[in-house]
Amino acid sequence: MNPAILLERLDEAVARGVLTAGQAHRVALAAELDRTLALAGGSSLGAALSGEMLGRALGLSRAAVHKHVEHLRSLGFAIDSVAGAGYRLTRPHDDLVVPEAVLPFLLELVGPQERWVAGLPYRYLERCGSTNAALKSSAASSPAGTLVVSDGQIEGRGRLGRTWVSEPGKDLTFSVLLRPELAPAQAHLLSLAAAVAVAEVLEGIPGLPVRVGIKWPNDVLLDDKKVCGILLEGSMDADRLQWAIAGIGLNVNSDPSALMRGMTPGEEQQWAGRPRPASLRGYLGDGVPRAPLLASLLASLTHLWTRFDPASVLEDVRRRDVLRGRPVEVLAGPPRNELVIAGEALGVGPEGQLLVRGPEGETVPVFAGDVTVRGAWGQPPRVVREL
């Protein structure tokens, strides 16, 4: 992005109260240093920039530049001090998920006309229990678009009380706050829209050799393996949603087999009859920089949520539906896990419900439940006695 345009966008975000002045200064400083690294072809021999030169470009004192450089170093930016010359980056920082690394990519993808942007305000936590829980604690007073992202989520949660395991510093775990003008009965459509947003980004990754699919209601799959899960939580009145939080976990550079090996027997049982985990790196054979990937996800989510069109979302889900035509079982979920219906998945209905053809040929709408494919993903077929 042009430096002048980036500074203008950062100033706008500060004026709107969705970015602190310190964050804006560090984003601009990192971008200035990044340009010298890019001009050097990514080597460590890029020209150093003096504190005075950086200060003039950003409207800061040399002391303020030094303070922000130290902060960037603490976040993982590799910045050398060159005697008599100034500062220079020694390696790219596109795998960091701090705002200083992600926002230049995000602001290039979303225009200034957006009423709100997923990712502003931007809150980074090196470690946390759950990004959903961290965001929920301030949801009542936070604006739409507020993001919490963590490098080390240690108590990640999925639907129906399950755990979500990610590898620290390798994957993406983040939550976004929404304030949609929707009735409570339509809340589940936000989760489907998030799945579409993730799928569209993954489909745009060059060289990804497999089909991207959506498993109702909240999973994104690569070749029938789970790469992403979505958890939607919210607060509602009788007739409207007060707010909703979409928590997203995406396996990027982790080793899914290592994650499975580290699970307890109880956690392993949660995967019975469900798609096994996969990662982008596992299919691409190389690491995926997380900063531009997260920015692309946030931009895609912004687009789908700010221009929310249920009919379009449902059509996009149907095109990627991995359940349609397959024998499924729908369980009520823990703690009893009672069978609700077993039959053939017919697709997604006009209200976002799963449609299942029952044993008598009837069509049963399912608005919530735990869906497994019979005889797939390690689940033995259920023996049903006819009475």
JOZIVEN-V167317 format. One record per backbone hydrogen bond with DSSP energy under -0.5 kcal/mol. CO is the residue of the C=O (numbers start at 1). NH is the residue of the N-H. E is the energy in kcal/mol with one decimal. If there is no record, write none. Layout:
BEGIN
co,nh,e
CO,NH,E
CO,NH,E
END
This chain:
BEGIN
co,nh,e
2,6,-2.6
3,7,-2.4
4,8,-2.0
5,9,-2.6
6,10,-2.5
7,11,-2.5
8,12,-2.1
9,13,-2.1
10,14,-2.3
11,15,-2.5
12,16,-1.8
13,18,-2.1
13,19,-0.8
14,17,-1.1
18,121,-0.7
20,24,-2.4
21,25,-2.5
22,26,-2.2
23,27,-2.7
24,28,-2.3
25,29,-2.4
26,30,-2.8
27,31,-2.1
28,32,-2.1
29,33,-2.2
30,34,-2.4
31,35,-1.7
32,36,-1.0
33,37,-1.4
34,38,-2.4
35,39,-2.3
36,40,-1.2
37,42,-2.8
38,41,-1.7
40,43,-0.9
49,87,-3.0
50,54,-2.6
51,55,-2.3
52,56,-2.2
53,57,-2.1
54,58,-1.9
55,59,-1.5
55,60,-2.2
61,65,-2.2
62,66,-2.4
63,67,-2.2
64,68,-2.4
65,69,-2.5
66,70,-2.2
67,71,-1.8
68,72,-2.6
69,73,-2.4
70,74,-1.9
71,75,-1.0
72,75,-0.6
72,77,-2.3
73,76,-1.3
77,79,-1.2
78,80,-0.5
78,90,-2.5
78,91,-0.6
80,82,-0.6
80,88,-1.8
81,83,-0.6
82,85,-2.6
82,86,-2.5
86,82,-3.5
87,49,-3.1
88,80,-3.0
93,96,-1.5
94,291,-2.7
94,292,-0.5
98,101,-1.5
98,102,-1.8
99,103,-2.5
102,105,-0.7
102,106,-2.2
103,107,-3.1
104,108,-0.8
105,109,-0.9
106,109,-1.0
106,110,-1.7
111,114,-1.3
117,119,-0.6
117,120,-2.0
121,123,-0.5
121,147,-2.7
122,124,-0.5
123,149,-2.2
125,151,-1.2
125,152,-0.5
126,152,-0.5
128,154,-2.6
129,155,-3.1
130,134,-2.4
131,135,-2.2
132,136,-2.6
133,137,-1.4
135,138,-1.3
136,139,-1.0
138,141,-0.9
138,142,-0.6
139,142,-0.9
143,146,-1.7
145,119,-2.9
146,177,-2.2
147,123,-2.1
148,175,-2.5
149,125,-2.6
150,173,-0.6
151,169,-1.9
152,128,-2.2
152,154,-0.7
156,164,-2.0
158,161,-0.8
159,162,-1.7
162,158,-3.3
166,168,-0.6
167,170,-2.3
167,171,-1.4
170,253,-1.5
172,250,-2.8
173,150,-2.1
174,248,-3.4
175,148,-2.3
176,246,-2.3
177,145,-3.2
178,244,-2.3
180,182,-1.3
182,241,-1.9
183,186,-2.3
184,187,-1.6
186,189,-1.8
187,190,-1.7
187,191,-0.7
188,192,-1.6
189,193,-2.4
190,194,-2.0
191,195,-2.1
192,196,-2.1
193,197,-2.4
194,198,-2.4
195,199,-2.5
196,200,-2.6
197,201,-1.7
198,202,-2.5
199,203,-2.5
200,204,-0.8
201,204,-0.9
202,205,-1.7
204,206,-0.5
205,208,-1.5
207,209,-0.6
211,213,-0.5
211,223,-2.1
213,221,-3.0
214,216,-0.7
214,322,-1.9
215,218,-0.7
215,219,-2.1
218,230,-1.1
219,215,-2.3
220,227,-2.3
220,228,-1.7
221,213,-2.5
221,223,-0.5
222,225,-1.3
225,222,-3.3
226,278,-2.6
227,251,-2.8
228,220,-2.3
229,249,-2.4
231,247,-3.3
233,245,-3.7
235,242,-2.8
235,243,-1.6
240,237,-3.1
243,235,-2.3
244,178,-3.5
245,233,-2.4
245,247,-0.7
246,176,-1.9
247,231,-2.7
248,174,-2.3
249,229,-2.0
250,172,-2.4
250,252,-0.8
251,280,-1.6
252,281,-2.7
254,256,-0.7
255,258,-0.9
255,259,-1.7
256,260,-2.3
257,261,-2.1
258,262,-1.4
260,263,-1.4
264,268,-2.5
265,269,-1.9
266,270,-0.9
268,271,-1.5
269,272,-1.4
271,274,-2.4
273,373,-0.7
276,226,-2.3
279,283,-1.0
280,283,-0.8
280,284,-2.6
281,285,-2.8
287,289,-0.5
289,293,-1.0
290,294,-3.1
291,295,-2.3
292,296,-2.2
293,297,-2.2
294,298,-2.6
295,299,-2.4
296,300,-2.4
297,301,-2.6
298,302,-2.4
299,303,-2.2
300,304,-2.3
301,305,-2.6
302,306,-2.4
303,307,-1.3
305,308,-0.9
309,313,-2.5
310,314,-2.7
311,315,-1.9
312,316,-2.2
313,317,-2.2
314,318,-2.5
315,319,-1.8
316,320,-0.6
317,320,-1.2
318,321,-1.0
320,214,-2.9
323,326,-2.4
326,345,-2.6
327,374,-2.1
328,343,-2.3
329,331,-0.5
329,372,-2.3
330,340,-3.5
330,341,-1.3
331,370,-2.7
333,336,-0.5
333,337,-2.4
338,332,-2.7
341,330,-2.7
343,328,-3.3
344,357,-3.1
345,325,-3.6
347,355,-2.9
349,352,-1.8
353,349,-3.6
354,356,-0.5
354,366,-2.9
355,346,-3.4
355,347,-0.8
356,358,-0.7
356,364,-3.5
357,344,-1.6
358,361,-1.9
362,358,-3.6
362,364,-0.6
363,365,-0.5
364,356,-2.2
365,367,-0.5
366,354,-2.7
369,371,-0.6
370,331,-2.9
372,329,-2.5
372,374,-0.6
373,376,-1.9
376,379,-1.6
377,273,-1.0
377,274,-0.6
378,380,-0.5
382,384,-0.7
383,385,-0.5
384,386,-0.5
END
